[in-house]
Amino acid sequence: MPKRFLASRLARKQKAPAVEPMLAATDLGNGEAELIMYGDVMESEPVDWWTGQPTGKLCITLQRFLDELDAVRDASHLSIRLNSGGGDVFAGVAIHNALRELGATKTVHIDGLAASAASIIACAGDEVVVHPGSMFMIHEGYVGMCGWYTPGELALAQNQCSAVVKSMTSIYMAKSGRSEEEVGELVAAETWFVGQEIVDAGFADSLASEEGTDQGEVDDVVYDASVKTLTVRGVRHDASMFRNVPMAMAAGAAEPRLHAAVACTAAAAIETKEPPKAAKAKGEAPMKTAAELRASHPDLVAEIERQAQASERERIKAIDEIAGGIPPEMVANAKFDEPISAAELALAGMKASKSMAAGFLAAIDDDEEESGASEVDSDPNGGSDGKDEDDKEAEASISAAAAIVNAASGRKER
């Protein structure tokens, strides 16, 4: 295990040349394809704060990802090269799910960093390969809020955050084979893994040999505390949201250990225990049907089914916990007709609420315009007797008629 982890920015400036973000899929022929994913994970294209116009910065959005994936959907094997500090967790979960549903077998190579939402994407690989300098980080994530909120709105936001953590935890559990308690502790502590540690924790399957590669060692990692950026193999990542960039592992540090923000029993146990999953058998013929798998590994299939049932119960339970404030038809659809996770439902609920609010305001504007209220002017009387011209004309006509009648009858006005 290398003892040098983070080098000073000045000393290593030339060893970490800037690499532009990249999202590109390439059909290599003969059933092989490659997908490069370098950069931030975002829900939508970034726009200029002042003008609202796209900045043109390349990032990994769900739509861009799906557009690139369409070009290689027919491949039988997909190599995914990943170097990302993460970003939007909903986009990360959606990309993970899209990769899992892909028919091709998938090998994820963590070329540099797979942190936060990018660590979720990495777990979509049937095989995950890391290098001595590869980094992997899991944490709870954060929510940004600005404005004034009711207790009910804050409770809904908390439920949505809890649903996101549950979704992430289930993905990490499925990949690593570790218990919910172990994964939960690692996530809560914002735990960083380097090289072989990623394999030992169960989040990767193998450590690539240094021979014949240019993946480098940990010297290719540069942390600039002045601007809070972490550059890993030339790709500069925003580290402002990271609470535990492992500075204790700087050059010359003592024997390296896992890097958790607080004392973490699960992290300490990983260093002393065998990886949770047995190594894959080499040369074993691949299973092509569920029936073949059931016939050859009945106990394994039974365990998978048990875990799937437990996962489905947890999914339904998580949805029930955040159902308050979400239309019942959306909740029912998320549970049964078009199954999605609680995190995805929470996001859909937020978007629906925003759309409903916008529609309500638009309806108010339409009602006001149709009522004609804007055309009614105020007409203060300025201290007059309050009678309009029509009233005065009517009184004059009555007075004139009364005078004629009195004159004809010989009466005099008093």
C-alpha positions in Angstrom: 0.0 0.0 0.0 1.6 3.4 -1.0 2.3 5.6 2.0 2.0 8.8 0.0 -1.5 10.0 -0.7 -1.9 13.7 -1.2 1.0 15.8 -2.6 1.3 19.6 -2.3 -0.1 21.5 -5.2 3.1 23.2 -6.1 5.3 20.1 -5.9 3.0 18.1 -8.2 1.6 20.7 -10.5 3.2 19.3 -13.6 2.3 15.7 -12.8 -1.5 16.5 -12.9 -2.2 18.3 -16.2 -5.8 19.4 -16.6 -8.1 17.0 -18.4 -11.4 18.3 -19.8 -14.6 16.7 -18.7 -15.8 14.0 -21.1 -18.9 12.0 -21.8 -18.5 9.8 -24.9 -19.6 6.3 -25.9 -17.8 4.5 -28.7 -18.7 1.3 -30.5 -15.5 -0.7 -30.8 -16.9 -3.5 -32.9 -17.3 -7.2 -32.2 -19.7 -6.6 -29.4 -17.3 -4.3 -27.5 -18.1 -0.7 -26.5 -16.6 1.9 -24.3 -18.2 4.7 -22.3 -16.0 7.5 -20.8 -17.6 9.4 -17.9 -15.3 12.2 -16.7 -16.7 15.2 -14.8 -19.6 16.3 -12.5 -22.9 14.5 -12.3 -25.7 17.0 -12.7 -29.5 16.9 -13.0 -29.6 19.3 -16.0 -27.3 21.4 -18.1 -25.5 24.2 -16.1 -26.7 27.7 -16.9 -25.2 31.1 -16.3 -26.6 32.6 -13.0 -27.1 36.0 -14.5 -28.4 35.3 -18.0 -30.0 31.9 -17.6 -28.2 30.7 -20.8 -26.3 27.4 -21.0 -22.6 27.8 -20.0 -21.5 25.1 -22.4 -19.6 23.3 -19.7 -19.6 19.6 -20.3 -21.0 17.5 -17.4 -22.7 14.2 -16.9 -26.5 14.7 -17.0 -29.0 12.0 -17.3 -30.2 13.1 -20.7 -26.7 13.4 -22.1 -25.9 10.0 -20.7 -28.9 8.3 -22.2 -28.1 9.9 -25.6 -24.6 8.5 -25.5 -25.9 5.1 -24.3 -28.2 4.7 -27.2 -25.1 4.4 -29.5 -23.9 1.3 -27.7 -27.0 -0.4 -26.5 -26.4 -3.4 -28.8 -23.0 -4.2 -27.4 -22.5 -7.4 -25.5 -19.8 -5.9 -23.3 -19.4 -2.3 -22.1 -16.3 -0.9 -20.5 -17.0 2.2 -18.4 -14.1 4.5 -17.5 -15.1 6.7 -14.6 -13.4 9.8 -13.0 -16.0 11.9 -11.2 -16.5 13.7 -7.9 -20.2 13.0 -8.1 -22.9 15.7 -7.8 -26.7 15.2 -8.1 -27.7 12.0 -6.3 -31.0 11.6 -8.2 -29.2 11.7 -11.5 -26.6 9.3 -10.1 -29.2 6.8 -9.0 -31.0 7.1 -12.4 -27.8 6.5 -14.3 -27.0 3.5 -12.0 -30.4 2.0 -12.7 -30.1 2.5 -16.5 -26.8 0.7 -16.5 -28.1 -2.1 -14.4 -31.0 -2.6 -16.8 -28.6 -2.7 -19.8 -28.3 -6.2 -21.4 -24.5 -6.0 -21.8 -22.1 -7.1 -19.2 -20.4 -4.1 -17.7 -16.9 -3.5 -16.4 -16.3 -0.3 -14.5 -12.7 1.1 -14.4 -12.3 3.7 -11.7 -9.6 5.7 -13.5 -9.3 8.3 -10.8 -12.1 9.3 -8.4 -15.6 7.8 -7.8 -17.1 9.9 -5.0 -20.6 10.6 -3.8 -23.1 10.1 -6.7 -20.3 8.7 -8.9 -19.7 5.9 -6.4 -23.3 4.9 -6.9 -22.7 4.8 -10.7 -19.6 2.7 -10.1 -21.6 0.1 -8.3 -23.6 -0.6 -11.5 -20.7 -2.6 -12.8 -20.8 -6.4 -13.0 -17.1 -6.1 -12.3 -15.3 -3.0 -10.9 -11.6 -2.6 -11.5 -9.5 -0.1 -9.6 -5.8 1.0 -9.7 -3.4 1.8 -6.9 -4.2 5.5 -7.1 -8.0 5.1 -7.5 -10.2 6.8 -4.9 -13.7 5.9 -3.8 -15.8 7.9 -1.3 -19.3 7.3 0.1 -21.3 9.8 2.3 -24.8 10.8 3.1 -24.9 13.7 0.8 -26.4 17.1 1.4 -29.5 19.2 0.6 -29.4 22.9 0.0 -32.3 25.1 1.1 -33.0 28.8 0.8 -36.1 30.6 1.9 -38.8 30.2 4.6 -40.5 26.9 5.2 -43.3 25.5 7.4 -42.6 22.6 9.8 -44.5 20.3 7.4 -42.3 21.4 4.4 -39.1 20.8 6.5 -40.4 17.3 7.6 -41.1 16.5 3.9 -37.5 17.5 3.0 -36.2 15.4 5.8 -38.2 12.4 4.6 -36.9 12.9 1.1 -33.3 13.0 2.4 -33.9 9.8 4.4 -35.3 8.1 1.3 -32.1 9.1 -0.6 -29.9 7.7 2.1 -31.9 4.4 2.1 -31.6 4.2 -1.7 -27.8 4.7 -1.6 -27.4 2.3 1.2 -29.3 -0.5 -0.6 -27.0 0.0 -3.7 -23.9 -0.1 -1.6 -25.1 -3.2 0.3 -25.9 -5.0 -3.0 -22.4 -4.3 -4.4 -20.3 -4.9 -1.3 -22.3 -7.7 0.4 -22.0 -5.8 3.7 -24.8 -5.4 6.2 -27.0 -2.3 6.4 -25.4 -1.4 9.8 -21.8 -1.6 8.3 -22.7 0.4 5.2 -24.7 2.9 7.2 -21.7 3.6 9.5 -19.4 4.1 6.5 -21.8 6.4 4.8 -22.4 8.5 7.9 -18.7 8.9 8.5 -17.9 10.1 4.9 -15.4 7.3 4.3 -12.6 7.4 1.7 -11.0 4.3 0.2 -7.8 4.1 -1.9 -6.6 1.4 -4.2 -6.7 -2.0 -2.5 -8.9 -0.7 0.3 -11.8 -0.4 -2.2 -11.4 -4.1 -3.0 -11.1 -5.0 0.6 -14.4 -3.2 1.4 -16.2 -5.0 -1.4 -16.9 -2.0 -3.6 -14.5 -3.2 -6.3 -13.6 -6.7 -7.5 -10.0 -6.4 -8.4 -6.9 -4.2 -8.3 -5.3 -3.8 -11.8 -1.7 -4.6 -12.2 0.6 -1.5 -12.6 2.4 -3.1 -15.4 1.3 -2.0 -18.8 -0.9 0.8 -17.5 -0.5 4.5 -17.1 -2.8 4.8 -14.1 -0.1 6.0 -11.8 0.0 6.0 -8.1 -1.3 8.3 -5.5 1.2 11.0 -6.6 -1.4 11.8 -9.3 -3.7 13.2 -6.5 -3.5 16.9 -5.8 -5.7 18.7 -3.2 -5.7 22.5 -3.4 -7.2 23.7 -0.1 -7.2 27.4 -1.2 -9.9 26.8 -3.7 -11.1 23.4 -2.4 -10.5 21.4 -5.5 -9.3 17.8 -5.8 -7.5 16.9 -9.0 -7.2 13.1 -9.6 -5.4 12.0 -12.8 -5.8 15.4 -14.4 -9.5 15.8 -13.8 -10.2 18.7 -11.4 -13.2 18.0 -9.0 -15.0 20.5 -6.8 -14.3 19.4 -3.2 -16.2 22.2 -1.4 -18.9 19.8 -0.4 -16.5 17.1 1.0 -16.1 17.3 4.8 -13.3 14.8 5.1 -10.7 15.0 2.3 -8.1 12.8 4.0 -5.3 15.3 4.6 -3.8 13.0 7.3 -2.6 10.9 4.4 -0.2 13.6 3.0 3.2 12.6 1.8 5.4 11.2 4.6 2.4 10.1 6.8 2.6 7.0 8.9 1.0 3.7 7.9 -2.2 4.5 6.0 -5.6 3.6 7.3 -9.1 4.1 6.0 -10.1 7.7 6.1 -13.4 8.3 8.0 -14.4 11.6 9.5 -15.1 10.1 12.9 -14.2 6.9 14.7 -15.8 4.2 12.5 -15.9 0.6 13.7 -16.8 -0.7 10.2 -13.8 1.1 8.6 -11.5 -0.4 11.2 -13.0 -3.9 10.7 -12.4 -3.8 6.9 -8.6 -3.6 7.5 -8.6 -6.8 9.5 -11.3 -8.9 7.9 -11.4 -10.8 4.6 -13.5 -9.2 1.8 -17.2 -10.0 2.2 -17.5 -11.7 -1.1 -15.6 -14.7 -2.4 -13.4 -14.1 -5.5 -15.1 -14.9 -8.8 -14.1 -18.3 -10.1 -12.0 -18.1 -13.3 -12.9 -20.1 -16.4 -16.4 -20.8 -15.2 -18.9 -21.1 -18.1 -21.4 -18.1 -18.0 -25.0 -18.8 -17.2 -27.4 -17.7 -20.0 -30.8 -18.4 -18.4 -32.4 -18.1 -15.0 -33.3 -21.8 -15.2 -29.6 -22.8 -15.7 -28.6 -20.6 -12.7 -31.4 -22.2 -10.5 -30.4 -25.7 -11.5 -26.7 -25.2 -10.8 -27.0 -22.9 -7.7 -30.4 -23.4 -6.1 -29.2 -22.1 -2.7 -27.8 -18.9 -4.4 -31.1 -18.4 -6.3 -33.1 -18.8 -3.1 -30.9 -16.3 -1.3 -31.2 -13.8 -4.2 -35.0 -14.2 -4.2 -35.1 -13.7 -0.4 -33.0 -10.5 -0.7 -35.1 -9.3 -3.6 -38.3 -9.7 -1.5 -36.7 -8.0 1.4 -35.5 -5.2 -0.8 -39.0 -4.8 -2.3 -40.5 -4.6 1.2 -38.0 -2.0 2.1 -38.8 0.0 -1.1 -42.6 -0.1 -0.2 -41.9 0.9 3.4 -39.6 3.8 2.3 -42.3 5.0 -0.1 -44.9 4.9 2.7 -42.6 7.0 4.9 -42.5 9.9 2.4 -46.0 9.5 1.0 -47.4 12.5 3.0 -48.0 15.4 0.7 -47.7 13.4 -2.5 -50.8 12.7 -4.5 -52.2 9.2 -3.7 -52.3 8.2 -7.4 -48.6 9.0 -7.7 -47.8 6.9 -4.7 -49.9 3.9 -5.9 -48.3 4.1 -9.4 -44.8 4.2 -7.8 -45.5 1.1 -5.7 -47.1 -1.1 -8.3 -47.7 0.1 -11.9 -44.4 1.7 -12.6 -42.1 0.7 -9.6 -39.6 3.4 -8.6 -37.6 4.0 -5.5 -38.7 6.3 -2.7 -35.9 8.8 -3.7 -37.3 8.9 -7.3 -40.8 9.3 -6.0 -39.7 12.1 -3.8 -38.1 13.9 -6.7 -41.3 13.4 -8.8 -43.4 14.7 -6.0 -41.3 17.8 -5.7 -41.6 18.5 -9.4 -45.3 17.9 -9.3 -45.8 20.3 -6.4 -43.8 22.9 -8.2 -45.9 22.4 -11.4 -49.2 22.6 -9.4 -48.1 25.8 -7.6 -47.2 27.4 -11.0 -50.6 26.3 -12.4 -52.4 27.7 -9.4 -50.8 31.1 -9.8 -51.5 31.1 -13.5 -55.2 30.3 -12.8 -55.4 33.3 -10.3 -54.0 35.6 -13.0 -56.5 34.3 -15.6 -59.5 34.7 -13.2 -58.5 38.3 -12.4 -58.1 39.1 -16.1 -61.5 37.6 -17.0 -63.3 39.3 -14.1 -62.6 42.8 -15.6 -61.7 44.0 -12.1 -58.7 45.8 -13.5 -61.0 48.1 -15.6 -63.0 49.3 -12.6 -61.8 52.7 -11.4 -62.3 54.2 -7.9 -64.5 57.4 -7.9 -64.2 59.2 -4.5 -67.0 61.7 -4.0 -64.7 64.4 -2.5 -67.2 65.3 0.2 -70.3 65.6 -2.0 -73.8 64.3 -1.1 -72.9 60.9 -2.8 -75.5 61.2 -5.5 -74.5 60.6 -9.1 -75.9 62.6 -12.1 -78.7 60.1 -12.9 -80.0 60.4 -9.3 -80.0 64.2 -9.5 -81.8 64.3 -12.9 -84.5 62.0 -11.5 -85.1 64.2 -8.5 -85.3 67.3 -10.7 -87.9 65.6 -12.9 -90.0 64.6 -9.9 -89.8 68.1 -8.5 -90.9 69.7 -11.8 -93.9 67.3 -12.1 -94.9 68.1 -8.5 -94.8 71.8 -9.2 -97.1 71.4 -12.2 -99.6 69.4 -10.2 -99.6 72.0 -7.4 -100.1 74.8 -9.8 -103.1 73.1 -11.4 -104.7 72.5 -8.0 -104.0 76.0 -6.7 -101.5 74.8 -4.1 -98.4 76.7 -3.3 -95.0 75.3 -2.4 -93.9 75.9 1.1 
